[in-house]
């Protein structure tokens, strides 16, 4: 019988790194995707994912698995990822000039097709990020959690540490503003 | 129109996943459960392949006068940097460099990313309680790098090679007089870096700090000709004597601060230079710190504004 997230969280809280490893196995891909959509870079997303789970270890006393959809640790991990990625995005802006001067790190034995897909997806995500740039950061986070990552309003509220009503209102506002922005962009 | 419902997604490759998991396990398996939380990152730092390194402070300059070098190994060769991995990960505890080795490694890897500094060598260094300042030399100029920030556990605990190479390059060209042996106010410009006393708490809010800050004030460069001593008198009343060697000089002060930076000093910083013949010369630094266009403090990183 598979150990539930709630049980893993209890083990994690007691100091079990193996429980953290199991949570990593289960949720790393979703966190990785979420971080990519927040940072628009696969390379940064990979590092961000490592940071999220290291931060989860540091903050294991506050680990939580929520019960509304079968005791998932994801809302808690998404909450950490939101903060990590928010900080990374700020760092990206700060270090933009430096990035341009540095040699691009190699990604190991990627095949050409895979590299092409990664570049294409980064380009698409970058375009989406540009179109969403006018939204407040907290509205973008709600879209990333609810619309892109499939969290319920309740889970998103748990991840962000805000009331459910706040999630609803942020999402409604974001959709309205985004729609207008996109319409304007198409017209231009 | 963008498609909000289907932005690109992806999965970690098996290789990425295995590497990340191994790093995660290495970083967490032996973390003492009774240790203070903010000490854990130091242990993590050593086992994870790299660090964020958002704060190796340094100063660049263009080629100046003669370049004396010592027998210190070339920067970035890795010859004196212990490996953080073993051939049998998971079976043998990885060799972990100490804080001093990590700091040197950070500076080495920062400097070699700068144009013209690929083969830079450490000409001299000054160690103090909390860090070491290195003077690098290459055919293109000199570079000052200080590892104080890397010694702070809160900032020193994660990331893989890619992130390190992407955002770690520390420095700046905020002072171009590091290699200048002449005496002028410009060459005594101070660079400051600030660190919260407690780590960022990403699980709560990335901007949340439980404690105050410590701020480092740093100045240095190639030793000026005929100078025996250099002292800084700050508006706070603090007087700091610089360390002057045959090769370099360095002034460092680390003090608590409320805001994280020293700003808004109404009185100038006064630098007193004592020459070998006993005579002195004073320089007033009315604007001792660099600032950005919007008036905020320029941090001591690459792209500080």
Interface residues (C-beta under 8 A of the other chain):
Chain A: X15 X17 X20 X21 X24 X25 X28 X29 X32 X33 X36 X37 X42 X43 X44 X46 X47 X49 X50 X51 X53 X54 X55 X56 X57 X58 X59 X62 X79 X80 X83 X84 X86 X87 X91 X92 X94 X95 X96 X97 X98 X99 X101 X102 X103 X105 X107 X108 X109 X118 X120 X121 X122 X124 X125 X127 X128 X131 X132 X143 X147 X148 X161 X178 X182 X183 X186
Chain B: X1 X2 X4 X5 X7 X8 X9 X10 X11 X12 X15 X16 X17 X20 X21 X23 X24 X25 X27 X28 X29 X31 X33 X37 X40 X41 X44 X48 X54 X113 X115 X157 X158 X159 X160 X161 X162 X163 X165 X166 X167 X169 X199 X200 X201 X202 X203 X204 X205 X206 X301 X302 X303
